[in-house]
Amino acid sequence: MPVTSRPQNAPALSHRERQVLAHIAAGLSHKQIARRLGISVHTVGTYLRRIRTKRTAPTVAHLIRLGVAEGVATSGGTN
């Protein structure tokens, strides 16, 4: 399943969604992301559900590829 930066009709990711996506792409757990951003683990899950609604990313691997395509992560795994 190819991941592109953003399909023409897809809504843009919010700033916070991009932050969560960058942390996922960096390999952090939901709990680690929550601590770093000062939000709950449940809220991290909510942002990921919103990202998945806006883009085709059913797995963590797809989220990582999406992070690279969106420019919030590098293909080398560091940000």
PyMOL commands that place a pseudoatom at each C-alpha (Angstrom):
pseudoatom trace, name=CA, resn=MET, resi=1, chain=A, elem=C, hetatm=0, pos=[0.000, 0.000, 0.000]
pseudoatom trace, name=CA, resn=PRO, resi=2, chain=A, elem=C, hetatm=0, pos=[1.811, 3.164, -1.150]
pseudoatom trace, name=CA, resn=VAL, resi=3, chain=A, elem=C, hetatm=0, pos=[2.025, 6.168, 1.137]
pseudoatom trace, name=CA, resn=THR, resi=4, chain=A, elem=C, hetatm=0, pos=[2.219, 9.598, -0.417]
pseudoatom trace, name=CA, resn=SER, resi=5, chain=A, elem=C, hetatm=0, pos=[2.815, 12.930, 1.256]
pseudoatom trace, name=CA, resn=ARG, resi=6, chain=A, elem=C, hetatm=0, pos=[-0.844, 13.883, 0.961]
pseudoatom trace, name=CA, resn=PRO, resi=7, chain=A, elem=C, hetatm=0, pos=[-3.542, 12.962, -1.493]
pseudoatom trace, name=CA, resn=GLN, resi=8, chain=A, elem=C, hetatm=0, pos=[-5.038, 16.068, -3.100]
pseudoatom trace, name=CA, resn=ASN, resi=9, chain=A, elem=C, hetatm=0, pos=[-8.397, 15.747, -1.346]
pseudoatom trace, name=CA, resn=ALA, resi=10, chain=A, elem=C, hetatm=0, pos=[-7.076, 14.591, 2.048]
pseudoatom trace, name=CA, resn=PRO, resi=11, chain=A, elem=C, hetatm=0, pos=[-7.282, 17.048, 4.954]
pseudoatom trace, name=CA, resn=ALA, resi=12, chain=A, elem=C, hetatm=0, pos=[-4.002, 18.319, 6.366]
pseudoatom trace, name=CA, resn=LEU, resi=13, chain=A, elem=C, hetatm=0, pos=[-2.678, 16.919, 9.621]
pseudoatom trace, name=CA, resn=SER, resi=14, chain=A, elem=C, hetatm=0, pos=[-2.830, 19.298, 12.575]
pseudoatom trace, name=CA, resn=HIS, resi=15, chain=A, elem=C, hetatm=0, pos=[0.325, 20.458, 14.324]
pseudoatom trace, name=CA, resn=ARG, resi=16, chain=A, elem=C, hetatm=0, pos=[-0.298, 18.077, 17.226]
pseudoatom trace, name=CA, resn=GLU, resi=17, chain=A, elem=C, hetatm=0, pos=[-1.036, 15.151, 14.905]
pseudoatom trace, name=CA, resn=ARG, resi=18, chain=A, elem=C, hetatm=0, pos=[2.286, 15.816, 13.167]
pseudoatom trace, name=CA, resn=GLN, resi=19, chain=A, elem=C, hetatm=0, pos=[4.050, 15.863, 16.563]
pseudoatom trace, name=CA, resn=VAL, resi=20, chain=A, elem=C, hetatm=0, pos=[2.531, 12.518, 17.562]
pseudoatom trace, name=CA, resn=LEU, resi=21, chain=A, elem=C, hetatm=0, pos=[3.371, 11.070, 14.145]
pseudoatom trace, name=CA, resn=ALA, resi=22, chain=A, elem=C, hetatm=0, pos=[6.997, 12.220, 14.477]
pseudoatom trace, name=CA, resn=HIS, resi=23, chain=A, elem=C, hetatm=0, pos=[7.295, 10.512, 17.866]
pseudoatom trace, name=CA, resn=ILE, resi=24, chain=A, elem=C, hetatm=0, pos=[5.743, 7.296, 16.536]
pseudoatom trace, name=CA, resn=ALA, resi=25, chain=A, elem=C, hetatm=0, pos=[8.184, 7.373, 13.615]
pseudoatom trace, name=CA, resn=ALA, resi=26, chain=A, elem=C, hetatm=0, pos=[11.020, 7.836, 16.122]
pseudoatom trace, name=CA, resn=GLY, resi=27, chain=A, elem=C, hetatm=0, pos=[9.964, 4.591, 17.820]
pseudoatom trace, name=CA, resn=LEU, resi=28, chain=A, elem=C, hetatm=0, pos=[8.427, 5.948, 21.004]
pseudoatom trace, name=CA, resn=SER, resi=29, chain=A, elem=C, hetatm=0, pos=[5.607, 4.186, 22.825]
pseudoatom trace, name=CA, resn=HIS, resi=30, chain=A, elem=C, hetatm=0, pos=[2.238, 5.791, 23.474]
pseudoatom trace, name=CA, resn=LYS, resi=31, chain=A, elem=C, hetatm=0, pos=[3.230, 6.312, 27.111]
pseudoatom trace, name=CA, resn=GLN, resi=32, chain=A, elem=C, hetatm=0, pos=[6.532, 7.978, 26.179]
pseudoatom trace, name=CA, resn=ILE, resi=33, chain=A, elem=C, hetatm=0, pos=[4.783, 10.271, 23.708]
pseudoatom trace, name=CA, resn=ALA, resi=34, chain=A, elem=C, hetatm=0, pos=[2.176, 11.211, 26.305]
pseudoatom trace, name=CA, resn=ARG, resi=35, chain=A, elem=C, hetatm=0, pos=[4.872, 12.143, 28.812]
pseudoatom trace, name=CA, resn=ARG, resi=36, chain=A, elem=C, hetatm=0, pos=[6.853, 14.200, 26.287]
pseudoatom trace, name=CA, resn=LEU, resi=37, chain=A, elem=C, hetatm=0, pos=[3.828, 16.124, 25.066]
pseudoatom trace, name=CA, resn=GLY, resi=38, chain=A, elem=C, hetatm=0, pos=[2.118, 16.475, 28.449]
pseudoatom trace, name=CA, resn=ILE, resi=39, chain=A, elem=C, hetatm=0, pos=[-1.044, 14.657, 27.334]
pseudoatom trace, name=CA, resn=SER, resi=40, chain=A, elem=C, hetatm=0, pos=[-2.707, 11.397, 28.326]
pseudoatom trace, name=CA, resn=VAL, resi=41, chain=A, elem=C, hetatm=0, pos=[-2.062, 8.049, 26.675]
pseudoatom trace, name=CA, resn=HIS, resi=42, chain=A, elem=C, hetatm=0, pos=[-5.714, 8.070, 25.625]
pseudoatom trace, name=CA, resn=THR, resi=43, chain=A, elem=C, hetatm=0, pos=[-5.181, 11.387, 23.833]
pseudoatom trace, name=CA, resn=VAL, resi=44, chain=A, elem=C, hetatm=0, pos=[-2.198, 9.936, 21.955]
pseudoatom trace, name=CA, resn=GLY, resi=45, chain=A, elem=C, hetatm=0, pos=[-4.487, 7.154, 20.758]
pseudoatom trace, name=CA, resn=THR, resi=46, chain=A, elem=C, hetatm=0, pos=[-7.081, 9.717, 19.716]
pseudoatom trace, name=CA, resn=TYR, resi=47, chain=A, elem=C, hetatm=0, pos=[-4.540, 11.608, 17.609]
pseudoatom trace, name=CA, resn=LEU, resi=48, chain=A, elem=C, hetatm=0, pos=[-3.423, 8.367, 15.962]
pseudoatom trace, name=CA, resn=ARG, resi=49, chain=A, elem=C, hetatm=0, pos=[-7.038, 7.470, 15.141]
pseudoatom trace, name=CA, resn=ARG, resi=50, chain=A, elem=C, hetatm=0, pos=[-7.474, 10.908, 13.578]
pseudoatom trace, name=CA, resn=ILE, resi=51, chain=A, elem=C, hetatm=0, pos=[-4.300, 10.439, 11.517]
pseudoatom trace, name=CA, resn=ARG, resi=52, chain=A, elem=C, hetatm=0, pos=[-5.519, 7.040, 10.351]
pseudoatom trace, name=CA, resn=THR, resi=53, chain=A, elem=C, hetatm=0, pos=[-8.869, 8.578, 9.399]
pseudoatom trace, name=CA, resn=LYS, resi=54, chain=A, elem=C, hetatm=0, pos=[-7.146, 11.239, 7.299]
pseudoatom trace, name=CA, resn=ARG, resi=55, chain=A, elem=C, hetatm=0, pos=[-4.586, 8.888, 5.711]
pseudoatom trace, name=CA, resn=THR, resi=56, chain=A, elem=C, hetatm=0, pos=[-4.318, 5.203, 4.845]
pseudoatom trace, name=CA, resn=ALA, resi=57, chain=A, elem=C, hetatm=0, pos=[-2.073, 3.949, 7.649]
pseudoatom trace, name=CA, resn=PRO, resi=58, chain=A, elem=C, hetatm=0, pos=[-3.446, 0.766, 9.240]
pseudoatom trace, name=CA, resn=THR, resi=59, chain=A, elem=C, hetatm=0, pos=[-0.167, -0.335, 10.865]
pseudoatom trace, name=CA, resn=VAL, resi=60, chain=A, elem=C, hetatm=0, pos=[2.724, 1.263, 12.732]
pseudoatom trace, name=CA, resn=ALA, resi=61, chain=A, elem=C, hetatm=0, pos=[4.936, 0.566, 9.713]
pseudoatom trace, name=CA, resn=HIS, resi=62, chain=A, elem=C, hetatm=0, pos=[2.536, 2.607, 7.578]
pseudoatom trace, name=CA, resn=LEU, resi=63, chain=A, elem=C, hetatm=0, pos=[2.579, 5.398, 10.168]
pseudoatom trace, name=CA, resn=ILE, resi=64, chain=A, elem=C, hetatm=0, pos=[6.371, 5.485, 10.044]
pseudoatom trace, name=CA, resn=ARG, resi=65, chain=A, elem=C, hetatm=0, pos=[6.336, 5.648, 6.242]
pseudoatom trace, name=CA, resn=LEU, resi=66, chain=A, elem=C, hetatm=0, pos=[3.704, 8.380, 6.461]
pseudoatom trace, name=CA, resn=GLY, resi=67, chain=A, elem=C, hetatm=0, pos=[5.926, 10.297, 8.890]
pseudoatom trace, name=CA, resn=VAL, resi=68, chain=A, elem=C, hetatm=0, pos=[8.756, 10.208, 6.361]
pseudoatom trace, name=CA, resn=ALA, resi=69, chain=A, elem=C, hetatm=0, pos=[6.417, 11.195, 3.518]
pseudoatom trace, name=CA, resn=GLU, resi=70, chain=A, elem=C, hetatm=0, pos=[4.962, 14.065, 5.584]
pseudoatom trace, name=CA, resn=GLY, resi=71, chain=A, elem=C, hetatm=0, pos=[8.455, 15.320, 6.405]
pseudoatom trace, name=CA, resn=VAL, resi=72, chain=A, elem=C, hetatm=0, pos=[8.137, 14.893, 10.183]
pseudoatom trace, name=CA, resn=ALA, resi=73, chain=A, elem=C, hetatm=0, pos=[10.611, 11.978, 10.298]
pseudoatom trace, name=CA, resn=THR, resi=74, chain=A, elem=C, hetatm=0, pos=[13.658, 10.936, 8.351]
pseudoatom trace, name=CA, resn=SER, resi=75, chain=A, elem=C, hetatm=0, pos=[14.187, 7.576, 6.704]
pseudoatom trace, name=CA, resn=GLY, resi=76, chain=A, elem=C, hetatm=0, pos=[17.174, 7.073, 9.008]
pseudoatom trace, name=CA, resn=GLY, resi=77, chain=A, elem=C, hetatm=0, pos=[14.919, 6.894, 12.050]
pseudoatom trace, name=CA, resn=THR, resi=78, chain=A, elem=C, hetatm=0, pos=[16.127, 10.092, 13.708]
pseudoatom trace, name=CA, resn=ASN, resi=79, chain=A, elem=C, hetatm=0, pos=[14.403, 13.401, 13.797]
for i in range(1, 79): cmd.bond("trace and resi %d" % i, "trace and resi %d" % (i + 1))
show_as sticks, trace
zoom trace
